[in-house]
């Protein structure tokens, strides 16, 4: 995990993005069309925990890889938008490879 914090951030961002999609595209329709409120309750909890983990992972990546403020803000904003994680995934993958190669 801490060997390459950008790679960890990338994986957390993917999981958080998928949980956001699950919340919007699966749990909320089940709640409002099927009347099952627990779908949003549990999916929301998982998404909330993943979002907090993403914030911590982003702070660790900023400190370890010296990510720019602009890119860090982009990663954060992308986590708030459905499918947003897909827009920053390639750049996170490149940053993780750069850090892995030791090219700080």
N, C-alpha and C positions, 0 to 999 in steps of 0.2 A: 504494500500500500504506500508506504512513505518512500520507497526506493524511487518511484517515479510518480510524484503527486499529480502531474498533468494527465497521465494515463488513468490514474484513479478518478480524477475529475471527469474525464471523458466517459468512463463507465458509469459513474454516478449520474451524469447528465443524461445519458441514454435511458437509464432506469427511471429517472425522474420524469423524463419526457414521455415515456411509455405509460407511466402511472397517471400523468395528466390526461393523456388520450383516453385511457381506460375510464377515468373519472367522467370525462365529458361525453365519450361515445358509447360507453356501456352502462356505467352505474347511474348516471343521471336519467337516461331513458328508462331504465328499469324502475327507478324511483317514481318518475312522473307518469309513465305509461302503465306500469305494473303495480304501483302503490307499495313498493318494497323499499322503505327508507333505509334499511340496514345496508343496502348495497352502497349507498353514498357514504354512510358512516364509516364502514371499514375501508373502502377504497380511499376515502378522504384522509383517514388516519395514515395509511401507507404512503400516500402522496405527500402528506405533510412532513412525515419523518424523512422521506427521501429529499424533500426540498431543503430541510434543515441540514441534512448531510451534504447536499450540494453546496450550500453556503459555506460550510466548514471546509469542504474540499476545495472550493474556489479560493478561500483565504490561504490555505496551505499551498496551493499552486502559485498564487501571487507571490508568496514569500520565497518559495523554493526556485521558481523558474523566472521570477521577475517579469511576470506578464504585464503588459502595458495597461494603464487605466482604461483606455478606450476598448481594448479587447476584453478585459475583465467585465466592464459594464455591458458589453455585447453578450457575453456568456450569461450574465445575470438576467438581462432583458429577454434573451431567448428562452430562458427557463420559465418565463411567465406566459409565453405564447404557444398555443398548440402547434406542433411540428417545428417549433423554434430550435430544438436541439439538433435537428438535421442540418441547419444552416451553419452551425459552429463546429459540427463534428469533424469535418475535414481539417480545419485549422487546429483543433485540439489534437488530432492525430499527428499532424506535422510538428506541433510543439512538443508532444510526447517523444517523438522520434529524435528531435533535436536535443532534448534533455537526455535521452538515453545514450546518444552518441557523445555527450559531454561537451557540446558546442554551446556553452552558455554565452 
